[in-house]
Amino acid sequence: MTEQVETVRPPTRILLATDLTSQCDRALDRALQLAKEWRAELQIVHAVNVEPPSVPAGVNALDYLQRHPPARNEVLRLMRRDLGTDELGATIHVDEELAPAPAILSVAEREKCDLIVLGETRQRLFGPIIEGTVEQVVRKSPVSVLMVRDRPRHPYRHLLVGTDFTDEAQQALVFAAQLFGDASITLMHAYSMPYSSLLDSTPESHGWAARDMEKLREQVEAARLSPDRKASIRTTVEAGPPNAMLRRYILEKGADLTVIGAHPRGVLFDAFVGNSRRIVDAIPSDILMVRAAVPSPAPFAPTET
């Protein structure tokens, strides 16, 4: 029997969200690299959240408006000058009504974008209370989101895929393995045992790791990938909190992209009690959150009486 191999189509429309500051330059460069590699259309969105200029009393209106052009016109001028959007062939979207996160999500839905690319500073991503633009987009986006933190010197070469053995993690593995076919992949599961400080060198802890390693092998085997691609995937089990173990691997091994599966309910649904928030915050490099597909419900079959 022929083994089924899933075909993942690269994104055809990439949406770059920018605030026109230098913080988004790396995201722009990565979006350009991916758009060229995948032959995808590039869409760029910027939200202008300012009041239109009003002419003061007693001032010549024409002269004043020439000195204070409408925000939209000024933004378009800056984007064409600084981003070179005309040369890129990118489609520009300037939103003057919505806040940044709703504007990004609105354009992504309207233009049927497959991937949202965001830039981000190295300051702590998640505040303790206030939910920022990045958090809102990640939580509400119907498509996958790539957060760019590093300067894109080359295509992604070394992927770290985190798994908790859920269907969302399985989809993320297949998506990454197909989309970045030339990159090496390490599939990691990190676990925290109850009373782990007392069990570090006991047979119980080794047994736990062995069981998880077997589950990793089963996950790779179940992935709808070619035999050669499966054979290229390395697996590792680490004892410790997932956020700490993923971060340590990236710093020690140099993975340039971390991939995690985003649940249909939103990767930050459990922001204050779960691991997803801490994982995203801890990753020091680029991170791709693959939006899992929701399986169609089985048709209702009335019970015969």
C-alpha positions as CSV (number, residue, x, y, z in Angstrom):
1,M,0.0,0.0,0.0
2,T,1.3,3.4,-1.0
3,E,2.0,5.7,2.0
4,Q,0.0,8.9,2.0
5,V,2.1,12.1,1.8
6,E,0.5,15.4,2.6
7,T,1.1,18.3,0.2
8,V,1.4,21.6,1.8
9,R,1.1,24.6,-0.5
10,P,3.3,27.5,0.3
11,P,1.5,30.8,1.1
12,T,0.4,32.7,-1.9
13,R,-0.3,36.0,-0.1
14,I,1.9,37.2,2.7
15,L,0.8,40.1,4.9
16,L,3.5,42.2,6.5
17,A,2.3,44.4,9.3
18,T,4.6,47.5,9.9
19,D,4.6,50.6,12.1
20,L,7.3,52.1,9.8
21,T,9.9,52.1,12.5
22,S,13.3,50.4,12.4
23,Q,11.9,47.6,14.6
24,C,10.0,46.2,11.6
25,D,13.0,46.3,9.2
26,R,13.9,42.6,10.0
27,A,10.3,41.5,9.4
28,L,10.3,43.3,6.1
29,D,13.5,41.6,4.9
30,R,12.2,38.2,6.0
31,A,8.8,38.8,4.3
32,L,10.6,39.7,1.1
33,Q,12.8,36.6,1.3
34,L,9.8,34.3,1.8
35,A,7.7,36.0,-0.9
36,K,10.6,35.6,-3.4
37,E,11.2,32.0,-2.4
38,W,7.5,31.0,-2.6
39,R,6.6,33.4,-5.4
40,A,3.9,34.9,-3.2
41,E,2.2,38.3,-3.4
42,L,3.3,40.7,-0.7
43,Q,0.7,42.8,1.0
44,I,1.8,45.5,3.5
45,V,-0.5,47.1,6.1
46,H,-0.1,50.1,8.4
47,A,-2.6,51.6,10.7
48,V,-2.8,55.4,11.0
49,N,-4.4,56.0,14.3
50,V,-4.3,59.9,14.3
51,E,-6.8,62.6,13.8
52,P,-6.9,64.4,10.4
53,P,-5.4,67.9,10.4
54,S,-7.8,70.7,11.1
55,V,-7.1,74.2,9.8
56,P,-6.7,76.8,12.6
57,A,-8.8,79.9,12.5
58,G,-7.3,82.8,10.6
59,V,-4.7,80.6,8.7
60,N,-4.7,80.1,4.9
61,A,-6.2,76.7,4.4
62,L,-4.3,75.8,1.2
63,D,-0.9,76.8,2.7
64,Y,-1.6,74.9,5.9
65,L,-2.7,71.7,4.2
66,Q,0.4,71.8,2.1
67,R,2.5,72.0,5.2
68,H,0.4,69.4,7.0
69,P,-0.6,66.8,4.5
70,P,-3.2,64.2,5.5
71,A,-1.8,61.3,7.4
72,R,-2.7,58.7,4.8
73,N,-0.8,60.6,2.1
74,E,2.2,61.1,4.3
75,V,2.3,57.4,5.2
76,L,2.0,56.3,1.5
77,R,4.9,58.7,0.7
78,L,7.1,57.2,3.5
79,M,6.2,53.6,2.5
80,R,7.2,54.2,-1.1
81,R,10.4,56.0,-0.1
82,D,11.6,53.9,2.8
83,L,10.2,50.4,1.8
84,G,10.5,50.8,-1.9
85,T,7.0,49.3,-2.3
86,D,6.7,50.4,-5.9
87,E,9.8,48.4,-6.8
88,L,8.7,45.4,-4.8
89,G,5.3,45.3,-6.5
90,A,3.7,45.1,-3.0
91,T,0.1,46.1,-2.4
92,I,-0.2,48.8,0.3
93,H,-3.1,49.1,2.8
94,V,-3.4,52.1,5.0
95,D,-6.1,52.0,7.6
96,E,-7.2,55.3,9.2
97,E,-10.0,54.0,11.3
98,L,-9.1,50.8,13.1
99,A,-6.5,50.2,15.8
100,P,-3.4,48.2,14.6
101,A,-4.5,44.7,15.5
102,P,-8.1,44.9,14.1
103,A,-6.6,46.6,11.0
104,I,-4.1,43.7,10.4
105,L,-6.8,41.1,10.9
106,S,-9.2,42.9,8.7
107,V,-6.8,43.1,5.8
108,A,-5.7,39.5,6.3
109,E,-9.3,38.3,6.0
110,R,-10.3,40.6,3.1
111,E,-7.2,39.9,1.0
112,K,-7.3,36.1,1.8
113,C,-3.7,36.2,3.1
114,D,-2.1,32.9,4.1
115,L,0.6,34.2,6.5
116,I,1.0,37.2,8.7
117,V,4.5,38.5,9.3
118,L,5.2,40.7,12.3
119,G,8.2,42.5,13.7
120,E,8.9,42.7,17.4
121,T,11.5,44.2,19.7
122,R,13.6,42.3,22.2
123,Q,11.7,43.8,25.1
124,R,9.5,41.4,27.0
125,L,6.7,40.4,24.6
126,F,3.8,40.1,27.0
127,G,2.9,42.6,29.6
128,P,1.3,41.3,32.8
129,I,-2.1,42.8,32.1
130,I,-2.4,44.8,28.9
131,E,-2.7,42.9,25.7
132,G,-0.7,44.5,22.9
133,T,-0.9,44.3,19.1
134,V,1.2,41.2,18.7
135,E,-0.7,39.3,21.3
136,Q,-4.1,40.2,19.8
137,V,-3.0,39.2,16.3
138,V,-1.5,35.9,17.5
139,R,-4.6,35.0,19.5
140,K,-7.2,36.0,16.9
141,S,-5.6,35.3,13.6
142,P,-7.3,32.7,11.4
143,V,-4.0,32.0,9.6
144,S,-0.4,31.2,10.7
145,V,1.7,34.0,12.2
146,L,5.5,34.5,11.9
147,M,7.2,36.8,14.4
148,V,10.6,37.9,13.2
149,R,13.2,38.7,15.8
150,D,16.5,38.0,14.0
151,R,18.1,39.6,11.0
152,P,17.4,37.3,8.0
153,R,20.9,36.5,6.7
154,H,19.7,33.4,4.8
155,P,16.7,31.1,4.4
156,Y,15.7,29.1,7.5
157,R,18.2,26.2,7.9
158,H,17.5,24.7,11.3
159,L,14.0,24.3,12.7
160,L,13.0,23.4,16.2
161,V,9.4,22.0,16.4
162,G,7.9,21.8,19.8
163,T,5.3,19.1,20.5
164,D,2.8,18.1,23.2
165,F,1.6,15.1,21.1
166,T,-1.6,16.9,20.1
167,D,-3.1,17.1,16.6
168,E,-2.2,20.8,16.5
169,A,1.5,19.9,17.1
170,Q,1.3,17.2,14.4
171,Q,-0.1,19.6,11.9
172,A,2.7,22.1,12.8
173,L,5.3,19.4,12.2
174,V,4.0,18.4,8.7
175,F,3.5,22.1,7.8
176,A,7.1,23.0,8.7
177,A,8.7,19.9,7.2
178,Q,7.0,20.5,3.8
179,L,7.2,24.3,3.7
180,F,11.0,24.3,4.6
181,G,12.0,21.2,2.8
182,D,15.8,21.9,2.8
183,A,15.9,22.7,6.5
184,S,17.0,20.3,9.3
185,I,14.3,19.6,11.9
186,T,14.5,18.7,15.5
187,L,11.3,17.6,17.1
188,M,11.3,18.2,20.9
189,H,9.0,17.2,23.7
190,A,9.7,18.7,27.1
191,Y,8.1,17.4,30.3
192,S,8.0,18.3,33.9
193,M,7.5,15.4,36.2
194,P,5.8,15.8,39.6
195,Y,8.6,16.0,42.3
196,S,11.1,16.0,39.4
197,S,13.8,17.3,41.7
198,L,13.6,14.1,43.7
199,L,13.6,11.8,40.6
200,D,16.3,13.1,38.4
201,S,18.4,10.0,38.4
202,T,15.8,7.4,39.3
203,P,14.6,4.6,37.1
204,E,11.2,6.3,37.1
205,S,12.5,9.4,35.4
206,H,14.4,7.4,32.8
207,G,11.2,5.3,32.1
208,W,9.2,8.5,31.6
209,A,11.7,9.8,29.1
210,A,11.8,6.5,27.2
211,R,8.1,6.4,26.9
212,D,8.0,10.0,25.6
213,M,10.8,9.2,23.1
214,E,8.8,6.3,21.8
215,K,5.8,8.6,21.4
216,L,8.0,11.0,19.4
217,R,9.0,8.2,17.1
218,E,5.3,7.3,16.7
219,Q,4.5,10.9,15.9
220,V,7.1,11.1,13.2
221,E,6.0,7.8,11.7
222,A,2.4,9.0,11.7
223,A,3.2,12.2,9.9
224,R,2.1,12.3,6.3
225,L,5.6,12.9,5.0
226,S,7.9,11.1,2.6
227,P,10.1,8.4,4.1
228,D,13.3,10.4,3.4
229,R,11.8,13.5,5.2
230,K,10.8,11.4,8.2
231,A,14.3,9.9,8.4
232,S,15.8,13.3,8.5
233,I,13.9,14.5,11.6
234,R,15.8,14.3,14.8
235,T,13.9,13.7,18.1
236,T,14.8,14.7,21.6
237,V,13.1,14.6,25.0
238,E,14.1,17.1,27.7
239,A,13.2,17.1,31.4
240,G,12.1,20.6,32.3
241,P,9.6,23.3,31.6
242,P,8.9,23.6,27.8
243,N,9.8,27.3,27.6
244,A,13.1,26.8,29.3
245,M,14.1,23.7,27.3
246,L,13.2,25.2,24.0
247,R,15.1,28.4,24.8
248,R,18.2,26.4,25.9
249,Y,18.2,24.4,22.7
250,I,18.0,27.5,20.5
251,L,20.9,29.2,22.4
252,E,23.1,26.0,22.4
253,K,22.3,24.6,18.9
254,G,21.5,27.7,17.0
255,A,18.0,26.9,15.6
256,D,16.8,29.9,13.6
257,L,13.1,29.1,13.6
258,T,10.9,27.6,16.3
259,V,7.6,26.1,15.2
260,I,4.6,25.5,17.5
261,G,1.0,24.5,16.8
262,A,-1.6,27.1,17.6
263,H,-4.9,25.7,18.8
264,P,-8.1,26.8,16.9
265,R,-9.3,28.5,20.1
266,G,-6.1,30.7,20.0
267,V,-2.6,30.0,21.2
268,L,-3.0,32.5,24.1
269,F,-6.4,31.2,25.3
270,D,-4.7,30.0,28.4
271,A,-2.4,33.0,28.7
272,F,-2.4,33.2,32.5
273,V,-2.4,29.5,33.4
274,G,-0.9,27.6,30.4
275,N,2.4,27.1,28.7
276,S,1.8,28.7,25.3
277,R,2.3,32.3,26.6
278,R,5.5,31.4,28.4
279,I,6.8,29.6,25.4
280,V,6.3,32.4,22.9
281,D,7.8,34.9,25.4
282,A,10.9,32.8,26.0
283,I,11.9,32.1,22.4
284,P,14.9,34.3,21.5
285,S,14.7,33.7,17.7
286,D,12.0,33.8,15.1
287,I,8.8,31.8,15.9
288,L,6.1,30.4,13.6
289,M,2.7,29.7,15.1
290,V,0.9,27.3,12.7
291,R,-2.8,27.8,12.9
292,A,-4.3,24.3,13.1
293,A,-7.1,23.3,10.7
294,V,-10.4,22.6,12.4
295,P,-11.8,19.2,11.3
296,S,-15.2,19.4,9.8
297,P,-17.9,17.9,12.2
298,A,-19.4,14.6,11.2
299,P,-22.8,15.0,9.6
300,F,-25.7,14.5,11.9
301,A,-27.4,11.2,11.5
302,P,-30.9,10.9,13.0
303,T,-31.5,7.9,15.1
304,E,-34.0,5.5,13.6
305,T,-36.9,4.5,15.8
